[in-house]
C-alpha cells in the first residue's frame, strides 16, 4: 500500500484493483508476488497498522530522534480546486 501510494495515490478500492493480477494497471502486484488483492485486505492492513501505531512510533523515535530533535510534518488533507469554491477563493491571498 505504501509503495502504491507513493507511485500513484488512490482510494483503497482503486489500489486493490491496480495491484490485483486480474485488473492490474501496473506490475507492482506481480513484482511483489501479491496474487489476488481486494480492498478488504487493505482495510485489514490499515487496522493492523492502527493497532501497531504506538509501537512503531516508539521504535522510530528511539532509532531516529536524539535529544530535542524537532520534527515537522504535514497532517493536512485539504485540497481545493476550481474557481467557484467559496472555501478555495477565501484561502487565496
C-alpha positions as CSV (number, residue, x, y, z in Angstrom):
1,X,0.0,0.0,0.0
2,X,2.8,2.4,0.8
3,X,4.6,1.8,-2.4
4,X,1.3,2.1,-4.4
5,X,0.5,5.3,-2.5
6,X,3.9,6.8,-3.5
7,X,3.6,5.8,-7.1
8,X,0.1,6.8,-7.7
9,X,-2.2,7.8,-4.7
10,X,-5.7,6.4,-5.0
11,X,-8.6,5.0,-2.9
12,X,-8.3,1.6,-1.3
13,X,-10.6,0.1,-4.0
14,X,-8.6,1.6,-6.8
15,X,-5.3,0.5,-5.2
16,X,-6.7,-3.1,-4.8
17,X,-7.7,-3.1,-8.5
18,X,-4.3,-1.7,-9.5
19,X,-2.5,-4.5,-7.6
20,X,-4.8,-7.5,-8.3
21,X,-3.5,-9.7,-11.1
22,X,-6.8,-9.7,-12.9
23,X,-7.3,-6.0,-13.0
24,X,-3.7,-4.7,-12.6
25,X,-2.8,-1.4,-14.3
26,X,0.9,-1.8,-13.3
27,X,3.3,-4.6,-12.5
28,X,3.7,-3.8,-8.8
29,X,1.4,-6.5,-7.5
30,X,3.2,-9.1,-9.7
31,X,6.7,-7.9,-8.7
32,X,5.7,-8.2,-5.1
33,X,4.1,-11.5,-5.6
34,X,0.8,-10.4,-4.1
35,X,-1.6,-12.6,-6.1
36,X,-5.3,-11.7,-5.6
37,X,-5.8,-8.4,-3.7
38,X,-9.1,-6.9,-2.6
39,X,-9.9,-3.7,-0.7
40,X,-10.9,-5.7,2.4
41,X,-7.3,-6.9,2.7
42,X,-6.1,-3.3,2.5
43,X,-8.6,-2.2,5.2
44,X,-7.3,-5.2,7.3
45,X,-3.7,-4.0,6.9
46,X,-4.8,-0.5,8.0
47,X,-6.5,-1.9,11.1
48,X,-3.3,-3.8,11.9
49,X,-1.2,-0.6,11.5
50,X,-3.5,1.3,13.8
51,X,-3.1,-1.4,16.4
52,X,0.7,-1.2,16.0
53,X,1.0,2.6,15.7
54,X,2.3,3.3,19.2
55,X,4.9,0.5,19.0
56,X,6.1,1.7,15.5
57,X,6.3,5.3,16.6
58,X,8.3,4.5,19.7
59,X,10.7,2.4,17.6
60,X,11.2,5.2,15.1
61,X,11.8,7.7,17.9
62,X,14.4,5.5,19.5
63,X,16.1,5.0,16.2
64,X,16.0,8.5,14.7
65,X,15.4,11.2,17.3
66,X,18.1,12.4,19.6
67,X,17.9,15.0,22.4
68,X,15.5,17.6,21.3
69,X,15.3,16.9,17.6
70,X,12.5,18.9,16.1
71,X,10.2,17.0,13.7
72,X,7.8,18.8,11.4
73,X,5.2,17.1,9.2
74,X,2.1,18.0,7.4
75,X,-1.1,16.2,8.5
76,X,-3.5,18.3,6.4
77,X,-5.6,16.6,3.8
78,X,-7.3,19.7,2.4
79,X,-7.3,20.2,-1.3
80,X,-9.1,22.9,-3.3
81,X,-9.5,23.2,-7.0
82,X,-11.6,25.4,-9.3
83,X,-12.8,28.9,-9.4
84,X,-16.3,28.8,-7.7
85,X,-15.5,27.1,-4.4
86,X,-16.1,29.6,-1.6
87,X,-13.5,27.9,0.6
88,X,-10.9,27.9,-2.1
89,X,-11.5,31.6,-3.0
90,X,-11.2,32.7,0.6
91,X,-8.0,30.7,1.1
92,X,-6.2,32.6,-1.6
93,X,-4.2,35.8,-0.7
